[in-house]
């Protein structure tokens, strides 16, 4: 469901279609995506911006450092970006602390493209 090459993994069109079908059947909407980078750098790369499958206003994109080997909590250890005005804008730690609350996930609402 993904295509990989050095320094990148891309969700295939078939995987993206699967997401759209699952969302449609479940009544859920996509509000975010999560991916990881190899090191501590958690900004969006040019490839992240160009290859994001769904670029809709307000979409949250979370970049987890170190291939997520240390997890993604506390959340501000990640890069959290919001798609707005045609760009992914990184949110500040202060904004994240004030506006993001992590709760137990409903596993049925998670779609893993790996």
BATOR-951720 format. One record per residue (C-alpha): residue in three letters; residue number from 1; x, y, z. Coordinates in nm, 2 decimals. Layout:
REM residues N
R residu num      X      Y      Z
R    ALA NUM      X      Y      Z
...
//
This chain:
REM residues 114
R residu num      X      Y      Z
R    UNK   1   0.00   0.00   0.00
R    UNK   2   0.30   0.22   0.01
R    UNK   3   0.59   0.28  -0.22
R    UNK   4   0.93   0.34  -0.06
R    UNK   5   1.26   0.48  -0.17
R    UNK   6   1.56   0.63   0.01
R    UNK   7   1.43   0.91   0.23
R    UNK   8   1.06   0.87   0.15
R    UNK   9   0.75   0.65   0.17
R    UNK  10   0.45   0.74  -0.04
R    UNK  11   0.10   0.61   0.00
R    UNK  12  -0.02   0.47  -0.33
R    UNK  13  -0.33   0.60  -0.51
R    UNK  14  -0.50   0.26  -0.42
R    UNK  15  -0.43   0.32  -0.05
R    UNK  16  -0.57   0.67  -0.07
R    UNK  17  -0.88   0.54  -0.25
R    UNK  18  -0.92   0.28   0.04
R    UNK  19  -0.91   0.57   0.29
R    UNK  20  -1.18   0.76   0.10
R    UNK  21  -1.40   0.45   0.08
R    UNK  22  -1.36   0.37   0.46
R    UNK  23  -1.43   0.73   0.55
R    UNK  24  -1.74   0.74   0.33
R    UNK  25  -1.88   0.41   0.47
R    UNK  26  -1.81   0.51   0.84
R    UNK  27  -1.93   0.87   0.83
R    UNK  28  -1.59   0.99   0.96
R    UNK  29  -1.40   1.28   0.81
R    UNK  30  -1.02   1.30   0.80
R    UNK  31  -0.89   1.57   1.03
R    UNK  32  -0.52   1.47   1.03
R    UNK  33  -0.23   1.25   0.92
R    UNK  34   0.08   1.13   1.10
R    UNK  35   0.42   1.03   0.96
R    UNK  36   0.77   1.01   1.10
R    UNK  37   1.12   1.13   1.01
R    UNK  38   1.45   0.95   1.08
R    UNK  39   1.60   1.22   1.31
R    UNK  40   1.49   1.49   1.54
R    UNK  41   1.38   1.73   1.27
R    UNK  42   1.00   1.76   1.27
R    UNK  43   0.93   2.03   1.02
R    UNK  44   0.75   1.95   0.69
R    UNK  45   0.99   1.88   0.40
R    UNK  46   0.92   2.00   0.05
R    UNK  47   0.83   1.64  -0.03
R    UNK  48   0.59   1.63   0.27
R    UNK  49   0.42   1.93   0.13
R    UNK  50   0.40   1.81  -0.22
R    UNK  51   0.31   1.45  -0.15
R    UNK  52   0.04   1.50   0.11
R    UNK  53  -0.25   1.30  -0.01
R    UNK  54  -0.53   1.52   0.12
R    UNK  55  -0.46   1.89   0.13
R    UNK  56  -0.78   2.05   0.27
R    UNK  57  -0.80   2.36   0.48
R    UNK  58  -0.75   2.28   0.85
R    UNK  59  -0.59   1.94   0.80
R    UNK  60  -0.35   1.86   1.08
R    UNK  61  -0.02   1.69   0.99
R    UNK  62   0.19   1.55   1.27
R    UNK  63   0.56   1.47   1.21
R    UNK  64   0.70   1.23   1.48
R    UNK  65   1.08   1.23   1.53
R    UNK  66   1.32   0.93   1.52
R    UNK  67   1.08   0.70   1.33
R    UNK  68   0.86   0.72   1.64
R    UNK  69   1.10   0.50   1.84
R    UNK  70   1.03   0.71   2.15
R    UNK  71   0.66   0.75   2.08
R    UNK  72   0.49   1.08   2.02
R    UNK  73   0.41   1.20   2.37
R    UNK  74   0.44   1.46   2.50
R    UNK  75   0.28   1.59   2.18
R    UNK  76   0.50   1.90   2.16
R    UNK  77   0.80   1.67   2.08
R    UNK  78   0.64   1.63   1.74
R    UNK  79   0.60   1.89   1.47
R    UNK  80   0.23   1.97   1.44
R    UNK  81   0.13   2.16   1.12
R    UNK  82  -0.20   2.29   0.99
R    UNK  83  -0.28   2.32   0.62
R    UNK  84  -0.40   2.68   0.56
R    UNK  85  -0.38   2.91   0.26
R    UNK  86  -0.20   2.65   0.05
R    UNK  87   0.08   2.58   0.30
R    UNK  88   0.15   2.36   0.60
R    UNK  89   0.22   2.60   0.89
R    UNK  90   0.39   2.47   1.20
R    UNK  91   0.20   2.54   1.52
R    UNK  92   0.38   2.67   1.83
R    UNK  93   0.42   2.46   2.14
R    UNK  94   0.21   2.72   2.33
R    UNK  95  -0.07   2.68   2.08
R    UNK  96  -0.05   2.30   2.10
R    UNK  97  -0.05   2.29   2.48
R    UNK  98  -0.36   2.52   2.48
R    UNK  99  -0.56   2.36   2.20
R    UNK 100  -0.48   1.99   2.17
R    UNK 101  -0.60   1.72   2.40
R    UNK 102  -0.51   1.36   2.35
R    UNK 103  -0.76   1.10   2.44
R    UNK 104  -0.79   0.73   2.40
R    UNK 105  -0.83   0.65   2.03
R    UNK 106  -1.12   0.47   1.87
R    UNK 107  -0.93   0.21   1.68
R    UNK 108  -1.21   0.19   1.42
R    UNK 109  -1.14   0.55   1.33
R    UNK 110  -0.77   0.49   1.26
R    UNK 111  -0.67   0.39   0.91
R    UNK 112  -0.31   0.27   0.88
R    UNK 113  -0.16   0.30   0.53
R    UNK 114   0.15   0.10   0.60
//
